[in-house]
Amino acid sequence: MSDDLCVVVIGGGSAAAVGLVGLAVMRALRGRSLRLALFVLAVASVLAMVTGTVVAAQEMFISPEDFGVVLTVCIASGIVTSAMALLLARALVADSRTLRRAVRALGHGAAPGADGSLSTAEMGELSRELSLTSARLARARERERSLERSRRELVAWVSHDLRTPLAGLRAMVEALEDGVAPEPSRYHTQMRLAVDRLSGMVDDLFMLSRIHAGALALSLEWVTLADLVDQAVAGTNPLARAQGVRLGAEVGDPVVVRADVRELSRALTNLVVNAIRHTPSAGSVLVEAGRRSQHAVLAVSDACGGIPPGDLDRVFDVAWRGTAARTPEPDSGAGLGLAIVRGIVEAHSGAVEVRNTDHGCRFEVRLPLSTAPYGA
């Protein structure tokens, strides 16, 4: 065996033996502080290096003076390395405490408060992930509060709207039973109207429950926007005439989308009915269809006078009926129509939004465009 190889084997073996002892000590200290673990690691590394150097130096038969120099250098290096390890451990412990406070704050629903100026890139990345998680949780909590508020409003509105027709039905039934109804046929007509209203409310509630449960099954087929507009206008024109509202339609380039005709027609009809009910007599409602960029667009513009800016974000909430600018009519339902519109549109991978215009507001539905087969 050559001298160089002999030195490597002797020095490396001595260093490895000390290193194994250090690993055993670190395993025994498992669960202790990070500072202690880093200090033990640094000391074990220094001792391994010093031991290997000293043993190799002795085997090389160097002079006592040279050996003293080597030993002095090893000891100085070990002290400097241990000091640096203590400083690093201190910084990491401080980062750990900062992140622990951030996690505790996150658990209590507060902002983490941990900045990105931490000692290592990994710690900084963890801090940023905590901040992002906090923001996502805040949005989720806000959405949960909004949904809970909508549920309470829905229960209040539906309870009120159910009580009114039921009370009327009971009064008319009692009048018919007692034989005091002056015009039984008129009572029968009123009872049928009340039952129709109740049936519509129950249908809306059932539809909304399917949407929220993700159980809205769509039967997709190719349909032109022009056909959807024609159906909506034809179905709501009698209501518009009764309200004294001018109802018009504008269809641009032919656009074909893949959609559930029944559900999408229901959504568009809800928008048109909503616009007619909140447009004053002699006002106008315009239904439009066309293409914009990579989307098919359906829009309904009315003359309601506009929606207060603070309410624009709540228009599609369950049980929202508006404020003084959009005072609900007695037969306006439980405020589920626009919530159903949003659910149907989102089920088609689309989006719906509302904005104020000069004389009212404009509801706009955007649907993804897709290539229709020839002849569709």
PEMOWO-V448475 format. One record per residue. N is the residue number from 0. RES is the residue in one letter. PSI is psi in whole degrees, 0 to 359 (999 if undefined). OMEGA is omega in whole degrees, 0 to 359 (999 if undefined). NEAR is the number of other C-alpha atoms within 12 Angstrom. Layout:
n->{N & N}
res->{RES & RES}
psi->{PSI & PSI}
omega->{OMEGA & OMEGA}
near->{NEAR & NEAR}
This chain:
n->{0 & 1 & 2 & 3 & 4 & 5 & 6 & 7 & 8 & 9 & 10 & 11 & 12 & 13 & 14 & 15 & 16 & 17 & 18 & 19 & 20 & 21 & 22 & 23 & 24 & 25 & 26 & 27 & 28 & 29 & 30 & 31 & 32 & 33 & 34 & 35 & 36 & 37 & 38 & 39 & 40 & 41 & 42 & 43 & 44 & 45 & 46 & 47 & 48 & 49 & 50 & 51 & 52 & 53 & 54 & 55 & 56 & 57 & 58 & 59 & 60 & 61 & 62 & 63 & 64 & 65 & 66 & 67 & 68 & 69 & 70 & 71 & 72 & 73 & 74 & 75 & 76 & 77 & 78 & 79 & 80 & 81 & 82 & 83 & 84 & 85 & 86 & 87 & 88 & 89 & 90 & 91 & 92 & 93 & 94 & 95 & 96 & 97 & 98 & 99 & 100 & 101 & 102 & 103 & 104 & 105 & 106 & 107 & 108 & 109 & 110 & 111 & 112 & 113 & 114 & 115 & 116 & 117 & 118 & 119 & 120 & 121 & 122 & 123 & 124 & 125 & 126 & 127 & 128 & 129 & 130 & 131 & 132 & 133 & 134 & 135 & 136 & 137 & 138 & 139 & 140 & 141 & 142 & 143 & 144 & 145 & 146 & 147 & 148 & 149 & 150 & 151 & 152 & 153 & 154 & 155 & 156 & 157 & 158 & 159 & 160 & 161 & 162 & 163 & 164 & 165 & 166 & 167 & 168 & 169 & 170 & 171 & 172 & 173 & 174 & 175 & 176 & 177 & 178 & 179 & 180 & 181 & 182 & 183 & 184 & 185 & 186 & 187 & 188 & 189 & 190 & 191 & 192 & 193 & 194 & 195 & 196 & 197 & 198 & 199 & 200 & 201 & 202 & 203 & 204 & 205 & 206 & 207 & 208 & 209 & 210 & 211 & 212 & 213 & 214 & 215 & 216 & 217 & 218 & 219 & 220 & 221 & 222 & 223 & 224 & 225 & 226 & 227 & 228 & 229 & 230 & 231 & 232 & 233 & 234 & 235 & 236 & 237 & 238 & 239 & 240 & 241 & 242 & 243 & 244 & 245 & 246 & 247 & 248 & 249 & 250 & 251 & 252 & 253 & 254 & 255 & 256 & 257 & 258 & 259 & 260 & 261 & 262 & 263 & 264 & 265 & 266 & 267 & 268 & 269 & 270 & 271 & 272 & 273 & 274 & 275 & 276 & 277 & 278 & 279 & 280 & 281 & 282 & 283 & 284 & 285 & 286 & 287 & 288 & 289 & 290 & 291 & 292 & 293 & 294 & 295 & 296 & 297 & 298 & 299 & 300 & 301 & 302 & 303 & 304 & 305 & 306 & 307 & 308 & 309 & 310 & 311 & 312 & 313 & 314 & 315 & 316 & 317 & 318 & 319 & 320 & 321 & 322 & 323 & 324 & 325 & 326 & 327 & 328 & 329 & 330 & 331 & 332 & 333 & 334 & 335 & 336 & 337 & 338 & 339 & 340 & 341 & 342 & 343 & 344 & 345 & 346 & 347 & 348 & 349 & 350 & 351 & 352 & 353 & 354 & 355 & 356 & 357 & 358 & 359 & 360 & 361 & 362 & 363 & 364 & 365 & 366 & 367 & 368 & 369 & 370 & 371 & 372 & 373 & 374 & 375}
res->{M & S & D & D & L & C & V & V & V & I & G & G & G & S & A & A & A & V & G & L & V & G & L & A & V & M & R & A & L & R & G & R & S & L & R & L & A & L & F & V & L & A & V & A & S & V & L & A & M & V & T & G & T & V & V & A & A & Q & E & M & F & I & S & P & E & D & F & G & V & V & L & T & V & C & I & A & S & G & I & V & T & S & A & M & A & L & L & L & A & R & A & L & V & A & D & S & R & T & L & R & R & A & V & R & A & L & G & H & G & A & A & P & G & A & D & G & S & L & S & T & A & E & M & G & E & L & S & R & E & L & S & L & T & S & A & R & L & A & R & A & R & E & R & E & R & S & L & E & R & S & R & R & E & L & V & A & W & V & S & H & D & L & R & T & P & L & A & G & L & R & A & M & V & E & A & L & E & D & G & V & A & P & E & P & S & R & Y & H & T & Q & M & R & L & A & V & D & R & L & S & G & M & V & D & D & L & F & M & L & S & R & I & H & A & G & A & L & A & L & S & L & E & W & V & T & L & A & D & L & V & D & Q & A & V & A & G & T & N & P & L & A & R & A & Q & G & V & R & L & G & A & E & V & G & D & P & V & V & V & R & A & D & V & R & E & L & S & R & A & L & T & N & L & V & V & N & A & I & R & H & T & P & S & A & G & S & V & L & V & E & A & G & R & R & S & Q & H & A & V & L & A & V & S & D & A & C & G & G & I & P & P & G & D & L & D & R & V & F & D & V & A & W & R & G & T & A & A & R & T & P & E & P & D & S & G & A & G & L & G & L & A & I & V & R & G & I & V & E & A & H & S & G & A & V & E & V & R & N & T & D & H & G & C & R & F & E & V & R & L & P & L & S & T & A & P & Y & G & A}
psi->{131 & 163 & 319 & 315 & 323 & 318 & 317 & 316 & 315 & 310 & 316 & 320 & 319 & 316 & 320 & 322 & 315 & 321 & 320 & 322 & 318 & 318 & 321 & 319 & 318 & 321 & 320 & 332 & 13 & 135 & 351 & 188 & 156 & 323 & 315 & 319 & 316 & 324 & 316 & 319 & 316 & 316 & 317 & 320 & 317 & 315 & 320 & 316 & 315 & 315 & 313 & 319 & 315 & 314 & 317 & 321 & 320 & 322 & 339 & 357 & 46 & 164 & 157 & 324 & 313 & 321 & 321 & 321 & 315 & 317 & 320 & 316 & 318 & 317 & 316 & 316 & 321 & 320 & 314 & 317 & 318 & 320 & 317 & 322 & 321 & 320 & 316 & 318 & 321 & 316 & 317 & 323 & 319 & 317 & 319 & 319 & 321 & 314 & 327 & 318 & 323 & 318 & 321 & 318 & 320 & 321 & 334 & 7 & 9 & 169 & 141 & 318 & 4 & 124 & 180 & 1 & 62 & 172 & 333 & 158 & 323 & 317 & 319 & 319 & 319 & 320 & 317 & 323 & 323 & 319 & 317 & 319 & 320 & 318 & 318 & 318 & 322 & 317 & 320 & 319 & 321 & 319 & 322 & 318 & 321 & 317 & 320 & 320 & 319 & 322 & 317 & 317 & 321 & 315 & 317 & 314 & 313 & 321 & 318 & 314 & 331 & 323 & 321 & 305 & 328 & 320 & 319 & 319 & 315 & 317 & 317 & 321 & 317 & 322 & 319 & 320 & 322 & 353 & 24 & 7 & 118 & 324 & 88 & 324 & 321 & 323 & 320 & 319 & 315 & 322 & 319 & 319 & 319 & 319 & 321 & 319 & 316 & 320 & 319 & 319 & 318 & 319 & 317 & 318 & 319 & 319 & 317 & 323 & 323 & 321 & 312 & 331 & 357 & 24 & 18 & 103 & 126 & 138 & 93 & 139 & 167 & 132 & 145 & 147 & 328 & 319 & 319 & 318 & 317 & 316 & 316 & 317 & 317 & 321 & 334 & 357 & 319 & 319 & 319 & 317 & 318 & 327 & 353 & 31 & 135 & 126 & 121 & 169 & 144 & 123 & 125 & 223 & 145 & 127 & 131 & 133 & 160 & 113 & 167 & 110 & 316 & 312 & 318 & 325 & 321 & 317 & 313 & 319 & 320 & 318 & 318 & 316 & 317 & 318 & 318 & 317 & 334 & 9 & 129 & 162 & 142 & 0 & 180 & 150 & 132 & 129 & 127 & 153 & 142 & 200 & 140 & 115 & 239 & 24 & 147 & 138 & 131 & 130 & 145 & 119 & 137 & 184 & 46 & 349 & 354 & 163 & 134 & 136 & 326 & 343 & 354 & 325 & 349 & 0 & 321 & 11 & 153 & 133 & 9 & 131 & 354 & 178 & 207 & 331 & 339 & 59 & 128 & 143 & 161 & 330 & 26 & 1 & 195 & 16 & 32 & 347 & 312 & 327 & 322 & 321 & 311 & 318 & 318 & 316 & 316 & 329 & 336 & 15 & 30 & 191 & 150 & 141 & 166 & 145 & 155 & 146 & 191 & 318 & 358 & 229 & 164 & 119 & 131 & 127 & 127 & 128 & 147 & 141 & 146 & 159 & 120 & 148 & 157 & 130 & 359 & 999}
omega->{181 & 181 & 181 & 180 & 179 & 179 & 180 & 182 & 183 & 181 & 180 & 179 & 179 & 179 & 180 & 180 & 178 & 179 & 178 & 176 & 178 & 178 & 178 & 178 & 179 & 178 & 179 & 181 & 180 & 182 & 177 & 185 & 177 & 180 & 180 & 181 & 179 & 179 & 178 & 178 & 180 & 180 & 179 & 179 & 180 & 180 & 178 & 180 & 181 & 180 & 179 & 180 & 182 & 181 & 179 & 180 & 178 & 181 & 180 & 178 & 177 & 183 & 179 & 180 & 178 & 179 & 178 & 178 & 180 & 181 & 179 & 178 & 180 & 180 & 179 & 178 & 179 & 179 & 179 & 180 & 179 & 178 & 178 & 178 & 178 & 178 & 178 & 179 & 179 & 179 & 180 & 177 & 177 & 177 & 180 & 179 & 178 & 180 & 177 & 176 & 179 & 179 & 179 & 177 & 179 & 179 & 179 & 176 & 179 & 177 & 183 & 179 & 178 & 181 & 182 & 182 & 179 & 191 & 181 & 180 & 181 & 178 & 178 & 178 & 177 & 178 & 179 & 177 & 177 & 179 & 178 & 178 & 178 & 179 & 179 & 179 & 179 & 178 & 179 & 179 & 179 & 178 & 178 & 177 & 179 & 178 & 179 & 177 & 179 & 179 & 179 & 178 & 179 & 180 & 181 & 181 & 182 & 178 & 179 & 184 & 175 & 183 & 184 & 179 & 178 & 178 & 178 & 178 & 180 & 181 & 181 & 178 & 179 & 178 & 178 & 179 & 182 & 179 & 181 & 179 & 182 & 180 & 182 & 181 & 178 & 178 & 179 & 178 & 179 & 179 & 179 & 178 & 179 & 178 & 178 & 179 & 178 & 179 & 177 & 179 & 179 & 177 & 179 & 179 & 179 & 179 & 181 & 178 & 177 & 180 & 182 & 180 & 182 & 184 & 180 & 181 & 182 & 174 & 188 & 175 & 180 & 180 & 178 & 177 & 179 & 179 & 179 & 179 & 180 & 180 & 182 & 181 & 180 & 182 & 184 & 181 & 177 & 178 & 179 & 179 & 179 & 180 & 183 & 183 & 176 & 182 & 181 & 181 & 175 & 181 & 180 & 180 & 178 & 180 & 180 & 178 & 176 & 188 & 171 & 187 & 183 & 184 & 180 & 175 & 177 & 179 & 180 & 179 & 177 & 179 & 181 & 179 & 179 & 180 & 181 & 183 & 183 & 175 & 181 & 179 & 183 & 174 & 183 & 176 & 182 & 177 & 184 & 176 & 180 & 184 & 175 & 181 & 182 & 183 & 166 & 189 & 169 & 183 & 176 & 179 & 181 & 179 & 185 & 183 & 177 & 180 & 177 & 183 & 181 & 181 & 184 & 181 & 183 & 186 & 184 & 176 & 178 & 176 & 177 & 180 & 178 & 181 & 186 & 180 & 181 & 182 & 184 & 175 & 180 & 182 & 185 & 177 & 186 & 179 & 183 & 187 & 183 & 175 & 177 & 178 & 181 & 180 & 180 & 182 & 179 & 175 & 176 & 181 & 178 & 180 & 178 & 179 & 179 & 174 & 179 & 175 & 183 & 186 & 182 & 178 & 184 & 175 & 184 & 178 & 177 & 180 & 180 & 175 & 175 & 184 & 181 & 177 & 181 & 177 & 180 & 999}
near->{9 & 8 & 14 & 15 & 15 & 17 & 24 & 22 & 21 & 25 & 28 & 24 & 22 & 25 & 28 & 25 & 22 & 25 & 27 & 19 & 21 & 26 & 23 & 17 & 21 & 26 & 16 & 14 & 19 & 16 & 11 & 15 & 19 & 25 & 28 & 27 & 29 & 32 & 30 & 33 & 32 & 31 & 33 & 30 & 31 & 32 & 32 & 31 & 31 & 33 & 30 & 30 & 33 & 32 & 28 & 29 & 29 & 21 & 21 & 21 & 15 & 16 & 13 & 14 & 12 & 16 & 22 & 17 & 17 & 25 & 25 & 17 & 19 & 25 & 23 & 16 & 21 & 25 & 21 & 17 & 26 & 26 & 20 & 21 & 28 & 24 & 20 & 25 & 26 & 22 & 22 & 27 & 25 & 23 & 30 & 26 & 20 & 27 & 32 & 21 & 22 & 28 & 26 & 19 & 20 & 26 & 17 & 14 & 22 & 21 & 25 & 30 & 24 & 32 & 23 & 22 & 20 & 24 & 24 & 19 & 14 & 17 & 26 & 22 & 20 & 27 & 33 & 25 & 22 & 31 & 27 & 20 & 23 & 27 & 20 & 17 & 21 & 21 & 15 & 15 & 16 & 15 & 16 & 14 & 14 & 22 & 22 & 17 & 19 & 27 & 26 & 18 & 23 & 30 & 22 & 19 & 25 & 31 & 21 & 21 & 29 & 26 & 17 & 21 & 28 & 25 & 18 & 23 & 26 & 19 & 19 & 28 & 21 & 17 & 19 & 20 & 13 & 12 & 13 & 14 & 17 & 13 & 14 & 19 & 13 & 14 & 25 & 20 & 15 & 22 & 26 & 20 & 19 & 27 & 22 & 19 & 26 & 29 & 18 & 24 & 30 & 20 & 19 & 31 & 27 & 18 & 28 & 31 & 20 & 19 & 27 & 21 & 13 & 15 & 15 & 22 & 18 & 22 & 16 & 16 & 20 & 24 & 30 & 34 & 39 & 29 & 26 & 38 & 40 & 25 & 25 & 38 & 35 & 23 & 21 & 32 & 28 & 17 & 26 & 32 & 23 & 16 & 24 & 20 & 29 & 30 & 38 & 28 & 29 & 23 & 25 & 21 & 16 & 22 & 32 & 33 & 37 & 27 & 34 & 25 & 29 & 21 & 30 & 42 & 33 & 31 & 41 & 46 & 34 & 34 & 45 & 48 & 39 & 41 & 44 & 43 & 36 & 40 & 36 & 27 & 22 & 19 & 26 & 32 & 42 & 35 & 41 & 37 & 37 & 31 & 28 & 19 & 11 & 16 & 25 & 38 & 39 & 47 & 41 & 44 & 42 & 43 & 34 & 36 & 26 & 31 & 31 & 22 & 17 & 13 & 21 & 24 & 18 & 27 & 37 & 33 & 32 & 39 & 38 & 36 & 35 & 30 & 21 & 15 & 23 & 30 & 22 & 24 & 22 & 15 & 24 & 30 & 38 & 39 & 41 & 40 & 36 & 39 & 36 & 40 & 41 & 39 & 36 & 40 & 38 & 27 & 30 & 32 & 24 & 27 & 25 & 35 & 30 & 33 & 27 & 26 & 19 & 14 & 21 & 29 & 35 & 33 & 41 & 35 & 39 & 33 & 35 & 26 & 27 & 21 & 17 & 17 & 12 & 7 & 9 & 15}
